[in-house]
Amino acid sequence: MKLLIRTVVLALALCAAVPAFAETGPVVHTPAGAVQGEAIGDLNVYKGLPYALPPTGWRRWRPPADRPTWKGVRDATQFGPACVQPRSRPGSIYASELAAMSEDCLSLNVWTPAKAQKAPVLVWIHGGALVTGASSEAMYNGAKLASQGVVVVSINYRLGVLGYLAHPGLSAESREGVSGNYGLLDQIAALRWVNANIAAFGGDPSNVTIAGESAGALSVMYLMAAPQARGLFAKAIAQSAYMISTPQLRASTFGDIPAETVGTYVAFKLGAKDVAALRTMSAEAITNEAAKAGYAPFGTVDGKVLPRQLVDVFDQGEQARVPILAGFNSGEIRSLRFLAPPPPADAATYEALIREKYGDLADAFLKLHPATDLAESLLTAPRDALYGWTAERLVVKQTAVGAPGFLYLFDHGYPAADAAGLHAFHAAEIPYVFGTADRTPPAWPKVPATP
């Protein structure tokens, strides 16, 4: 009798479990392993998918390593942690609420139409000066884009000193004798993962577009210049990119201090005598202390990952020959006023400075940035020099190698932004790209429900 009761109870338990199993999320079997995500309407969403081994311990400051195929079904319903970064400045319109950070952060997320088959793929690279940001930020939610038939992928990559430090000791460890560019190598590893696995999610690996804003757009240019990334994407979008000179590994050019010299200084400021000592420090301590020491991450021209300066790569037609959409916002500097020059005493002083600096070209400059509207000219001149010039150059250089190029200017304002003096500010287009007007950071000027 006891055996019969146990059997009945077990049978009832199994029957009760069947509906729960049926209601679980969609499972995709990829070359990397099986993953179970979440069904949201007509979309399937997979979060926190690891594309490389954790860059921790002795793997800190090494190229990302492929992760072995996992067994069983991996839960993919939660975002992975953000890469370690300094906390955002309180009150900044760009400050997002990141729930968790970790050095074990190399993951990506996928939004895909439930019935997608060979759909175009968009790989989003977040901005944040290569210092902050994460693929989990609500403003980068890919659901709206995916609902239009696109497979959307957002990626994490190492940031700050953990992602871009060059150092003689690290170069000595490298088979190629170079260091730095670890965050860029992460992005390349993520693209390789996408190429190998995205078909299982309904995406077309031969139709991948890389896209990014600000430092994400800088990363797009790095990827276009990097030989290791060749063939991993078919199109590119660069939103508010800035093509500036970047340090070389050992030589000093354009006034830049060699990257290894910068790394040696950072180690000194952190009280570390060598790379081994640096690896014993916590990721948080290294990140925060390096930031206090003034470390600013950039790609390193090492002759391997980045063969030469971006401007030289594009001038010589050595970049990836892919179609590009590039552009900038009319009010870029309104939210980045530290990029504006110190204001002159008055309009006459401004005009005199421009004539002294530009000579025969001064009239053309003053026509674009007149002394009669001094406050506005101090914003538009650095905007055009940094973001406008870059966007135009990208389009010109792509068309020169036979690839289509498209140029845009974002000039949309809305009441809350305009009232704060932030008409079409830096990154203002992102909620319109993703359809996430209701998911902006807390201090972001509130976007209206309708344009």
C-alpha positions in Angstrom: 0.0 0.0 0.0 2.8 2.4 0.9 4.5 1.6 -2.4 1.3 2.3 -4.3 0.9 5.7 -2.5 4.5 6.6 -3.3 4.0 5.6 -6.9 0.8 7.7 -7.2 2.5 10.7 -5.5 5.5 10.4 -7.8 3.2 10.2 -10.9 1.3 13.3 -9.8 4.5 15.1 -9.2 5.7 14.2 -12.6 2.5 15.3 -14.2 2.6 18.6 -12.4 6.1 19.1 -13.6 5.2 18.7 -17.3 3.4 22.1 -17.7 6.3 23.9 -15.9 8.8 22.3 -18.3 6.7 23.2 -21.3 6.5 26.8 -20.1 10.3 27.2 -19.9 12.1 29.4 -22.4 13.3 28.5 -25.9 16.4 26.3 -26.2 19.0 26.8 -28.9 21.7 24.3 -29.7 24.7 26.2 -30.8 28.3 25.0 -31.6 29.3 26.5 -28.3 26.6 24.5 -26.4 22.9 24.5 -25.7 21.3 27.7 -24.2 17.9 28.4 -22.8 16.6 31.9 -23.0 13.3 33.8 -22.6 10.4 34.2 -25.0 9.0 37.7 -25.1 6.2 38.0 -27.5 7.5 37.1 -31.0 11.1 37.4 -29.9 13.6 35.1 -28.1 16.2 36.7 -25.9 19.4 35.1 -24.7 21.5 37.0 -22.1 25.0 36.6 -20.6 26.4 34.1 -23.2 30.1 33.7 -22.6 32.3 34.1 -25.7 35.7 33.6 -24.1 37.3 32.3 -20.9 37.3 34.7 -17.9 40.3 37.0 -18.3 41.3 36.6 -14.6 44.4 35.5 -12.8 47.2 34.8 -15.2 44.9 35.5 -18.1 44.6 39.2 -17.0 46.2 41.3 -19.8 46.4 38.4 -22.3 44.4 37.9 -25.5 41.0 36.3 -24.9 41.0 32.5 -25.0 38.3 30.4 -26.6 35.8 28.9 -24.1 35.4 25.1 -24.4 32.0 23.8 -25.4 29.8 23.4 -22.3 27.7 20.4 -21.5 24.0 20.5 -20.7 21.7 23.5 -21.2 23.1 26.8 -20.0 20.7 29.3 -18.5 20.7 32.5 -20.6 18.0 34.6 -18.8 20.3 37.0 -16.9 22.7 39.6 -18.2 26.4 38.9 -17.3 28.2 41.4 -15.1 29.6 44.6 -16.5 33.4 44.8 -16.9 35.1 46.5 -14.0 35.0 50.3 -14.3 35.0 53.4 -12.1 31.6 54.4 -10.8 29.9 57.0 -12.9 30.1 60.6 -11.8 26.9 61.4 -9.8 24.5 63.6 -11.8 26.0 62.8 -15.2 23.3 62.3 -17.8 25.3 59.2 -18.9 25.4 57.5 -15.5 23.7 54.2 -15.7 22.8 51.9 -12.8 25.0 48.8 -13.2 23.9 46.0 -10.9 27.2 44.1 -10.9 30.8 44.3 -12.1 33.3 41.6 -12.5 36.6 40.9 -14.2 34.8 37.8 -15.5 32.7 39.8 -17.9 33.2 38.6 -21.5 29.7 37.9 -22.4 27.1 38.9 -25.1 23.4 39.0 -25.5 21.1 38.1 -28.4 17.6 39.3 -29.3 16.2 37.4 -32.3 12.8 37.0 -34.0 11.4 33.6 -32.9 11.1 32.5 -36.6 14.3 34.2 -37.9 16.1 32.5 -40.8 19.2 34.0 -42.2 18.3 37.4 -40.8 20.7 40.3 -40.9 22.8 40.7 -37.7 23.7 43.9 -35.9 26.5 43.7 -33.3 26.4 46.7 -31.0 29.6 48.0 -29.3 28.8 50.3 -26.4 30.5 53.7 -25.9 31.9 55.2 -22.7 35.4 56.4 -23.6 36.7 52.8 -23.4 36.3 53.3 -19.6 32.7 52.7 -18.8 29.5 51.1 -20.1 28.0 47.7 -20.5 25.9 45.6 -22.9 23.3 45.3 -20.2 22.4 49.0 -20.2 18.6 49.4 -20.7 19.0 51.9 -23.5 20.7 49.2 -25.6 17.8 46.8 -25.3 17.5 45.2 -28.7 13.9 44.1 -28.7 12.5 46.9 -30.9 15.1 46.4 -33.6 14.7 42.6 -33.4 10.9 43.1 -33.9 11.8 44.5 -37.3 13.5 41.3 -38.4 17.1 41.9 -37.2 19.1 39.7 -34.9 20.7 42.1 -32.4 23.8 41.2 -30.5 25.4 43.4 -27.7 28.8 42.7 -26.3 30.9 43.4 -23.3 34.7 44.0 -23.6 37.5 44.8 -21.2 37.7 48.5 -20.3 40.2 51.0 -19.0 43.5 49.8 -17.7 42.4 46.1 -17.8 41.5 46.4 -21.4 44.2 48.6 -22.9 47.3 48.6 -20.8 50.6 48.2 -22.6 53.7 47.4 -20.6 57.2 46.1 -21.4 56.6 43.1 -19.1 53.4 42.2 -20.9 55.1 42.6 -24.3 57.8 40.2 -23.2 55.2 37.6 -22.3 53.5 37.9 -25.8 54.5 35.6 -28.6 54.3 38.6 -30.9 56.2 40.9 -28.5 53.3 43.4 -28.1 50.8 44.4 -25.5 47.7 46.5 -25.1 44.6 46.3 -27.3 43.0 43.5 -25.1 39.6 45.2 -25.2 39.8 45.3 -29.0 40.9 41.6 -29.1 37.8 40.9 -27.0 35.6 42.5 -29.6 37.3 40.4 -32.3 36.7 37.3 -30.2 33.0 38.2 -29.8 32.7 38.6 -33.6 34.3 35.2 -34.1 31.8 33.7 -31.7 29.0 35.4 -33.6 30.3 34.1 -36.9 30.4 30.6 -35.5 27.2 30.5 -33.6 24.7 33.1 -34.8 23.1 30.9 -37.5 21.7 28.8 -34.6 19.8 31.9 -33.5 18.4 32.5 -37.1 21.1 35.0 -38.0 23.2 35.2 -41.2 26.9 35.1 -40.4 27.7 36.6 -43.8 25.5 39.6 -43.1 26.9 41.1 -39.9 26.9 44.8 -39.3 29.2 46.2 -36.6 27.8 49.4 -35.0 28.8 51.6 -32.1 28.6 55.1 -30.7 31.4 57.3 -29.5 34.1 54.9 -28.1 32.0 52.2 -29.7 32.4 54.0 -33.0 36.1 54.4 -32.4 36.1 50.6 -31.9 34.3 50.2 -35.2 37.2 52.1 -36.9 39.8 50.0 -35.0 38.0 46.8 -36.2 38.0 48.1 -39.8 41.8 48.7 -39.5 42.6 45.4 -37.7 43.8 42.6 -40.0 42.5 40.0 -37.4 38.9 41.3 -37.8 38.9 41.1 -41.6 36.0 39.0 -42.9 34.1 39.0 -39.6 31.6 41.7 -40.6 30.1 42.9 -43.9 28.9 46.5 -43.0 29.7 49.2 -40.4 27.9 52.0 -38.6 29.9 54.7 -36.8 27.9 57.1 -34.7 29.9 60.1 -33.4 33.3 58.5 -34.1 36.5 60.4 -33.5 39.6 59.6 -35.6 42.4 60.8 -33.4 46.0 59.7 -33.2 46.7 56.9 -30.8 49.9 55.9 -29.0 52.4 53.7 -30.6 53.8 50.8 -28.6 57.4 52.1 -28.2 57.8 55.2 -30.4 56.7 58.7 -29.8 54.6 60.2 -32.6 52.3 63.3 -32.8 53.3 64.2 -29.3 51.9 61.0 -27.8 53.9 59.2 -25.1 54.7 55.6 -26.1 52.1 53.2 -24.7 54.7 51.0 -22.9 56.0 54.2 -21.2 52.5 55.0 -20.0 52.1 51.5 -18.7 55.4 51.7 -16.8 54.3 55.0 -15.2 50.9 53.5 -14.2 52.6 50.5 -12.6 54.9 52.9 -10.7 51.9 54.9 -9.5 50.2 51.7 -8.3 53.4 50.7 -6.4 53.9 47.5 -8.6 57.4 46.7 -9.5 56.4 44.3 -12.3 53.6 42.6 -14.1 53.4 39.8 -11.5 52.8 42.4 -8.8 50.1 44.0 -10.9 48.3 40.7 -11.2 48.1 40.3 -7.5 46.1 43.5 -7.1 42.3 43.4 -7.3 40.7 44.5 -10.5 38.8 47.3 -8.7 42.0 48.7 -7.1 43.9 48.7 -10.4 41.0 50.3 -12.2 40.3 53.1 -9.7 44.0 53.9 -9.0 44.9 54.0 -12.7 42.0 56.4 -13.3 43.2 58.6 -10.4 46.7 58.5 -12.0 45.2 59.9 -15.2 45.3 56.8 -17.3 43.2 57.2 -20.5 42.7 54.0 -22.6 43.2 54.0 -26.3 44.2 51.4 -28.9 47.9 50.9 -29.3 49.6 51.0 -32.7 51.7 47.9 -32.2 52.2 46.8 -35.9 50.2 43.6 -35.2 46.7 44.2 -33.9 46.7 47.8 -35.1 49.3 48.1 -37.9 49.4 51.9 -38.1 47.5 55.1 -37.2 43.9 55.1 -38.2 44.3 58.1 -40.5 47.1 56.3 -42.4 45.2 53.0 -42.7 42.2 54.8 -44.2 44.3 57.2 -46.4 46.2 54.2 -47.9 43.0 52.2 -48.5 44.1 49.4 -46.1 40.8 49.3 -44.1 38.0 46.8 -44.5 36.2 47.6 -47.7 32.7 47.5 -46.4 29.7 49.9 -46.7 29.6 52.4 -44.0 27.0 54.7 -42.4 28.7 57.5 -40.4 27.5 60.7 -38.8 27.4 63.0 -35.8 25.0 65.1 -33.7 24.6 68.9 -34.1 25.0 69.4 -30.4 27.8 67.0 -29.6 29.8 69.4 -27.4 26.8 70.6 -25.5 27.1 67.6 -23.1 30.9 67.4 -23.5 31.9 71.0 -22.7 35.3 69.9 -21.5 36.2 69.5 -25.2 35.4 73.2 -25.9 38.3 75.7 -26.0 38.5 78.3 -23.2 36.3 81.3 -24.1 38.2 84.4 -25.4 37.6 87.7 -23.7 35.3 88.9 -26.5 34.4 88.5 -30.2 37.2 90.6 -31.4 39.8 88.5 -29.5 38.2 85.4 -31.0 38.4 86.7 -34.5 42.0 87.8 -34.0 43.0 84.3 -32.7 41.3 82.6 -35.7 43.0 84.9 -38.2 46.4 84.3 -36.5 45.9 80.5 -36.5 44.3 79.9 -39.9 45.7 82.7 -42.1 44.2 82.6 -45.6 41.6 80.1 -44.4 40.3 82.3 -41.6 37.5 83.8 -43.6 36.2 80.3 -44.5 36.4 79.3 -40.9 34.6 82.4 -39.6 31.9 81.9 -42.1 31.2 78.5 -40.5 31.9 79.6 -36.9 31.3 83.4 -36.8 32.5 85.8 -34.1 29.0 87.3 -34.0 27.7 84.1 -32.4 30.7 83.4 -30.2 29.0 81.1 -27.7 27.7 78.8 -30.4 30.9 78.9 -32.4 32.9 77.6 -29.4 30.6 74.5 -29.5 30.4 74.0 -33.3 34.1 74.4 -34.1 35.3 71.5 -31.9 32.3 69.5 -33.0 33.2 69.8 -36.6 36.9 69.3 -36.0 36.4 66.1 -34.0 33.2 64.4 -35.0 32.2 66.1 -38.3 35.6 65.7 -39.9 35.8 62.0 -38.8 32.3 61.2 -40.2 33.0 62.9 -43.5 36.5 61.3 -43.8 35.1 57.8 -43.2 32.6 58.2 -46.0 35.1 59.7 -48.4 37.7 57.0 -47.7 35.2 54.2 -48.1 33.9 55.5 -51.4 37.5 55.8 -52.5 38.0 52.1 -52.2 34.7 51.3 -53.9 32.5 50.7 -50.9 29.3 52.7 -50.4 29.3 55.5 -47.9 26.4 57.3 -46.3 26.7 60.5 -44.1 24.1 61.7 -41.6 23.6 64.6 -39.2 21.3 64.1 -36.2 19.7 67.5 -35.3 16.6 66.4 -33.5 15.7 68.2 -30.3 12.9 67.7 -27.8 11.6 69.9 -24.9 13.5 68.5 -21.9 16.9 68.4 -23.7 16.4 71.8 -25.3 15.4 73.4 -22.0 18.7 72.1 -20.5 20.7 73.5 -23.4 21.3 70.0 -24.7 19.8 70.1 -28.2 20.9 67.0 -30.1 23.6 66.3 -27.5 26.3 63.5 -27.7 24.5 60.1 -27.8 21.0 61.7 -28.0 20.3 59.6 -31.0 20.6 56.2 -29.2 17.1 56.0 -27.8 15.8 56.6 -31.4 18.1 53.9 -32.8 16.9 51.3 -30.3 13.4 52.6 -29.6 14.2 52.8 -25.9 13.0 56.3 -25.1 11.6 54.9 -21.8 14.9 53.2 -20.8 17.3 56.1 -20.7 19.7 56.6 -17.7 18.2 58.4 -14.6 19.6 61.9 -15.3 19.0 61.7 -19.1 16.6 64.5 -20.3 13.3 62.7 -20.5 12.4 61.7 -24.1 8.8 62.3 -25.0 6.6 59.4 -26.1 6.2 60.9 -29.5 8.7 62.9 -31.7 
